[in-house]
Amino acid sequence: MSTKIPDKVYAWCTSKDSVSNELAKERGLSPGDAVKKLYGVGNGISLSEKKALLHREPVTQEELERAFQCGNFGPTRPSELFLHIFHDALLPLEHDPMMGCVSPSLMGSYGAIPLTIIAPLPDICRHMSNLIARAEKEVFLATNYWMDSDASRLITDALKELSKRAGARGEKAVVKILYDRGNAKQVIKNHREVSIEDYTGKNIMLPSPEEAPHLHMQVENYHRPTFGTFHSKFMTVDRKYAVISSNNIQDNDNMEMMTHLEGPIVDSLYDVCLVSWHEALEPPMPSHNTPAAIGGLPTFDDPSFHSMFDQSGQLLVPERGDARDLKEVVANGNSVPLPLHAPADPHYDPSIAAEITRMQSVLSPNSGTKSRMELVTEHLNRATHQQREGTAPTCRPEEEMTPYIPHPVHEPFPIALVNRKPWGAPNHSCVNTPQNEAWLSAIRNAKSNVFIQTPDLNAEPLIPVILDAVRRGIEVTYYVCLGYNDAGELLPFQGGTNEMVANKLYAELDAKDRTRLHVGYYVGKDQVMPIHNKFKSRSCHIKLMIVDDHIGIQGNGNQDTQSWYHSQETNIMIDSQMVCLAWKEGIRRNQNTHLYGMASQEDGIWRDKDGNEAPGAIGKDPGHFSWAKGIVGAIQRVRGAGGF
């Protein structure tokens, strides 16, 4: 792989060509045929080197300027660090222009993030369902795993509501749903349309044409055997709004993360939708000729959104109330809390501001009946109908859990997509991808600090880069989930469990350098210790990297072997100190990892004040027959029962 942007990559990135533009010109064209027409490649992958390039020569100012020209950053100017990372993420396109699952001309863009969600999985589905219900013309929803559940019923209820509203307008809305439920037929054809009989069956339970008569719905199942999972999770609505998240559509105990995007970056994610779908769209998407780039930033034009902030841009957090905007909440502070938007009992809101008011009313004490922490425990238990008791002391009002985090009205900032294609072969050859190059480059070029949260961290190329960063003075903090898919990570070539990797990292560092590596095991907001994932009670599935407090990479990709070498992943990279600091604050505020989950800086293992490891923890030595445990974990993962 070249260490400079090749001329052909530069030409692809600076052209006006894209898959979405081709489909706008020729509506009957399939995205797969558009890719062949533009770039001469099919659905496969062309590999460059089969190992990650861990060391690079410094990038010149001329090369950074060339990288800038490869993006369409509009009125924004990316920082030098952003351009370093973007430069390196472009290099894998030399051998496969679609390695990033997006047209090269749309890989670098710009936009805004009005809302971030750091919350239990159902809270993300609540926002998705509101966006679906408010849709005007179209919805494209992509997820890895879909299972009939409370989470999926939030979505299916919203689809029925969309049908009802579209019918009242005398219209039909177009809905595309893409997921991965691998079956043997995908050896021959990776993308397979799902029949009405199958998608309305007991495992999926999407609405039938009779239940949603005003929807044109098409469902597709995508998997590249054997290990090429479609692991992406994103949605676009009316080509005005996009969300990218960490969660699947199923019930579990995970803490998750989502960002809501607006502006030209939505066109890039819309292109990812088309490229991922690959087959003919029947019917085509109505927004084919109305790109987000001409539509402004709709949320920032909404007066109710502005009303949530004071003149200095500080959020006025609603304490309680039964009103739909902040001014009414303040005036009616002693009112009864709003009912939760729930499956089979939907309460759709007209705006993001109203959604935030409703959500925060669930977690804010009313009339002194329950403490803040009791409300948090109730909310975290609700996702899987559990009865776990909270153990953490109650928090101060300014530490109240805030699942929905609105960002003050801001100018657009640079955003790039750093994705990867799926790779099905049982080897580690497909490692040089935009996603992986971005992660490596971000850590390699960090000047002060790196923060990572991920379920697992064990990808082989990542370990030496983290060690190098710590040794050159960078403060590296990473949070993982104790026991997340421990059994699967014990398989050969999977990298090992989180405790094994943390122990290995500390063993490689001298005493002085160890003080700059901070490993935390996720602790729920209402707890005082990590709870092993096998108890399915307080787990974390967030995928986030923040570097030097202004570069953020967020999306679907884990820091594990599966995401690094096999799965299709979709991630955004942003250049915004305001948003990155808000993300850090949201991570701190909505969990207790920083208070109770930090590992020993001697060996990377969490212990309580008496020196005991958490119940269920394997520790740094899994013992004999770890491979047998790994086989069990692999079977659970395929069944959807293990962590993924």
Secondary structure, DSSP 8 states (H G I E B T S, - for coil): --SS--HHHHHHHHSS--HHHHHHH-TT--HHHHHHHHHS--SS-----SS---------HHHHHHHHHHS--TT----HHHHHHHHHHHGGGGT-TTTTSS-GGGSEEEEEEEEEEEEEHHHHHHHHHHHHHH-SSEEEEE-S-B-SSHHHHHHHHHHHHHHHHHHHTT--EEEEEEE----GGGGT-SEEE--HHHHTSTTT----TTTSTTEEEEEEEEEETTTEEB---EEEETTTEEEEES--BS---EEEEEEEEESTHHHHHHHHHHHHH-S--SS--GGGG--GGGS--GGGG-HHHHTTB-TTS-B----S-S-SSHHHHHHTTTS------BTTB----SSHHHHHHHHHHHHS--TTSS-HHHHHHHHHHHTTT------S----GGG---SEEE------EEEEE--B----SSSS-----HHHHHHHHHHHT-SSEEEEE-S-B--TTHHHHHHHHHHTT-EEEEEE-TTTTHHHHTSTTS---HHHHHHHHHHHS-HHHHTTEEEEE---TT-SS---GGG-SSEE---EEEETTTEEEEES--BSHHHHHT-BB-EEEEE-HHHHHHHHHHHHHT--HHHH-B--TTTS----TTS---TT---S---TTHHHHHHHHHHHHHHT-S--
